[in-house]
Amino acid sequence: MTIEHVPVPALRPSEYTAALIQGLRARVGWIRGADALEIGSGSGVVLATLGELGAASLFGVDVEQEAVAIGAALLAKLGYAKRSQILCGDMWTPVVGRRFGLVAANLPHFPMNNPEVSGRLPSWSDGGPDGRRVLDPFLRGLANHLTPGGRAIIAHNAFVDLDRSRDMVAKAGLTLNIAHTTLVYLPDDKLEHMTESVLGREEGRSIHRYGPYAFADMHIVEIGAPGTLS
Ligand SMILES: C[S@@+](CC[C@H](N)C(=O)[O-])C[C@H]1O[C@@H](n2cnc3c(N)ncnc32)[C@H](O)[C@@H]1O
């Protein structure tokens, strides 16, 4: 059976995806030969990057059935079907008891009260009022899904309390470093729905406005046991 890959506009990669891919491409040594997992695999393009960089196996998880189908079709089109699998499910549930050498994630973690962002599914960006609805369960479960010496690379908005994330992984014996920081554009419909207290706190800190245009700092962070990070 031929699997067709027809890109779905709602699953188009974002600036966050691009920055995550940049972080992965700078860490080929971590990826080559690793069993790799992406939580929230969406379009499948991050898994495709991991395949290109030499991961031994590619595993994806996404809550959206459409993302699972589109991601699997992309991986098949690029020749990774035999070493890849994407399952539909919530967070760590499809990979209970499994460990990976490399975990990537660009999770929905925008602090908002209304998950409607035009052209996207509600599950794409909505991180709940403080942005941590999906991020916290990810961080809580991470240590149980890394092999010894395994690492994670994730996108992390600067306005979503990085110190809290650092403290959470420290409880499991992991450290968190900022790998690099980039600016992402905040479109009006996202900004309009941003939790007011976060906007009030972060304007002039991690959120930068130039007339009608707003941008925010976004970190790519690496997480692993002490001594294993760059
Ligand atoms: C910001 S998108 C990133 C997608 C992917 N990295 C890409 O660039 O195409 C977040 C993804 O996480 C998925 N997602 C949201 N909540 C999830 C959950 N609880 N468990 C697994 N996936 C989830 C969404 O369906 C979406 O595909």
The ligand as an SDF file (V2000), in Angstrom:
LIG
                    3D

 27 29  0  0  0  0  0  0  0  0999 V2000
    3.1570   22.7970   19.3220 C   0  0  0  0  0  0  0  0  0  0  0  0
    2.6390   21.3020   18.5750 S   0  0  0  0  0  0  0  0  0  0  0  0
    4.2220   20.6420   18.0340 C   0  0  0  0  0  0  0  0  0  0  0  0
    4.1380   19.5640   17.0050 C   0  0  0  0  0  0  0  0  0  0  0  0
    5.4050   19.1010   16.3390 C   0  0  0  0  0  0  0  0  0  0  0  0
    6.5750   19.2680   17.1400 N   0  0  0  0  0  0  0  0  0  0  0  0
    5.5640   19.8220   15.0120 C   0  0  0  0  0  0  0  0  0  0  0  0
    6.3450   20.7410   14.9440 O   0  0  0  0  0  0  0  0  0  0  0  0
    4.8750   19.4820   14.0610 O   0  0  0  0  0  0  0  0  0  0  0  0
    2.1910   20.3410   19.9740 C   0  0  0  0  0  0  0  0  0  0  0  0
    1.7130   18.9370   19.6580 C   0  0  0  0  0  0  0  0  0  0  0  0
    1.4340   18.2710   20.8880 O   0  0  0  0  0  0  0  0  0  0  0  0
    0.2680   17.4910   20.7650 C   0  0  0  0  0  0  0  0  0  0  0  0
   -0.2660   17.2850   22.1160 N   0  0  0  0  0  0  0  0  0  0  0  0
   -0.9950   18.1590   22.8650 C   0  0  0  0  0  0  0  0  0  0  0  0
   -1.2720   17.6340   24.0780 N   0  0  0  0  0  0  0  0  0  0  0  0
   -0.6880   16.3970   24.0970 C   0  0  0  0  0  0  0  0  0  0  0  0
   -0.6390   15.3530   25.0770 C   0  0  0  0  0  0  0  0  0  0  0  0
   -1.2220   15.4790   26.2760 N   0  0  0  0  0  0  0  0  0  0  0  0
    0.0150   14.2070   24.7470 N   0  0  0  0  0  0  0  0  0  0  0  0
    0.5820   14.0580   23.5220 C   0  0  0  0  0  0  0  0  0  0  0  0
    0.5580   15.0140   22.5630 N   0  0  0  0  0  0  0  0  0  0  0  0
   -0.0590   16.1740   22.8400 C   0  0  0  0  0  0  0  0  0  0  0  0
   -0.6060   18.3040   19.8260 C   0  0  0  0  0  0  0  0  0  0  0  0
   -1.5810   17.5190   19.1960 O   0  0  0  0  0  0  0  0  0  0  0  0
    0.4400   18.8710   18.8420 C   0  0  0  0  0  0  0  0  0  0  0  0
    0.6250   18.0200   17.7420 O   0  0  0  0  0  0  0  0  0  0  0  0
  1  2  1  0
  2  3  1  0
  2 10  1  0
  3  4  1  0
  4  5  1  0
  5  6  1  0
  5  7  1  0
  7  8  2  0
  7  9  1  0
 10 11  1  0
 11 12  1  0
 11 26  1  0
 12 13  1  0
 13 14  1  0
 13 24  1  0
 14 15  1  0
 14 23  1  0
 15 16  2  0
 16 17  1  0
 17 18  1  0
 17 23  2  0
 18 19  1  0
 18 20  2  0
 20 21  1  0
 21 22  2  0
 22 23  1  0
 24 25  1  0
 24 26  1  0
 26 27  1  0
M  CHG  2   2   1   9  -1
M  END
$$$$
